[in-house]
Amino acid sequence: MKIATYNVENLFDLQKSGNEYEEYIPYSQSAWNDRNYKIKLKNISKVIKDIDADIIALQEIESPKAFKDLQYQLKRDGLYYQYAKIADAKNTTIKVALLSRIPFVYTKELIVGYSYAFRNILEVKFKLNDEEFYIFVNHWKSKAGPESQRISYAKALKKRVQELGDKNIIALGDFNSHYEEYKIFKRKRKHNNTEGITGLNHILGTINYQQDTSKALKLKTDEFYNLWYDIDKNERYSYIYRGKKEALDNILVTGKLLNHKGLDYKVKSIHNFIKPYLFKGKSIYRWQVSRGKIRRHKGKGYSDHLPVVAEFTLSTN
C-alpha cells in the first residue's frame, strides 16, 4: 500500500468567494482564468498520476469545487479514486483533502482553533483485511506565524491520538516544520516564542527516537516516529527555500506500525517524489506567478513542494 502527501500550492477554483488571495481572484488582471486553471489542474493531475498512490493526502485545496475539478481531471487522465473527502467544515481560505482507492470507515475533522486562521485536521479511519488504521491530514500554520501556532495543531492531534490509544496511526502533510525544527528555529525570534519547544519534535515526541527504529519500537502510544530518519540525511527534503533544502512535509507513524505485525511500514520506502519536470535548475518548479504590483499567472509550473511517499505492507500471519 502506497501512501503519499502533496501540497499542490494554491489550487483555487474560478468561483469568487471573497476569501481568495489577491492573485487568485477569478478573471481579474492576474489572469486567473479558464486557461490557467485548466493548466494548473492538468499539471497537478500529472504529478498525482505519476505517484499512483493508493491513498494521497493533499493540502492547499480551496474548495469542494476545486477538489471535484481535480478528481475529474484525474479521471480524464486515467486515474480514478473512488473515495474522496475534503475538510470543508470551516470556511478557511485553503483546506486539506484526501483521495483513496480504499473505502473509509468514517471521516471527521479535528478543530485546532476557532479562529479561521487555523485549518482543521482531517481524520480518516480505514479497515483493510480486518486491520484498522487511521490517517490524519495536516496543514499547520506557515512560518509567517510563530511556533506557538504550530503547537496548537500538535496539541489537538496529540489529544485525539491519546483518545484513540494504541492504534495504527499515520499523521502526514505539510507541518511547516522541518523534521529537526528544534535545531533550526532556536535563534529565530520570529518563530521561537516557545522557549525552544516545537510542536513536531517535542509535543508529538519525534525528538526522542531519531535514527533508531529499535528505540522507536518503544514509543509511547501518543508519540510518533518521523519516517525521514529511515533514509540518508541528504535525501530528506520536500522544499527548497533560498537554496536550502527543508523537510516541511512529513510522514509520522505510531509504534504499532513498526512492530512487524499486521500493518507495517516498509523499511527504507519513504522518499521525496522526484521527476525532472518538477525542477527548474536547482529549484523546485513551482506554479509561476510574476512579481510586481499586479501578479500574473504564467500558466507554467507545478507546486513549491515535492510530494512525499511511503509504503506499507500487510502481513497475513
Sequence and secondary structure as in RCSB ss.txt:
>XXXX:A:sequence
MKIATYNVENLFDLQKSGNEYEEYIPYSQSAWNDRNYKIKLKNISKVIKDIDADIIALQEIESPKAFKDLQYQLK
RDGLYYQYAKIADAKNTTIKVALLSRIPFVYTKELIVGYSYAFRNILEVKFKLNDEEFYIFVNHWKSKAGPESQR
ISYAKALKKRVQELGDKNIIALGDFNSHYEEYKIFKRKRKHNNTEGITGLNHILGTINYQQDTSKALKLKTDEFY
NLWYDIDKNERYSYIYRGKKEALDNILVTGKLLNHKGLDYKVKSIHNFIKPYLFKGKSIYRWQVSRGKIRRHKGK
GYSDHLPVVAEFTLSTN
>XXXX:A:secstr
 EEEEEEEEEE  SS  S S GGGSTTSTT  SHHHHHHHHHHHHHHHHHH  SEEEEEEE  HHHHHHHHHHHH
HTT   SEEEE  SS  SSEEEEEESS EEEEEEE   SSTTS  EEEEEEEETTEEEEEEEEE   TTS HHHH
HHHHHHHHHHHHHH S  EEEEEE SS TTHHHHSTT TTT  STT  IIIIIS GGGSTT HHHHTT  TT  E
EGGGGS GGG  SEEETTEEE  EEEEE GGGGSSSSEEE TT  EE   GGGEETTEE    B  SSS  B S 
   SS  EEEEEEE   
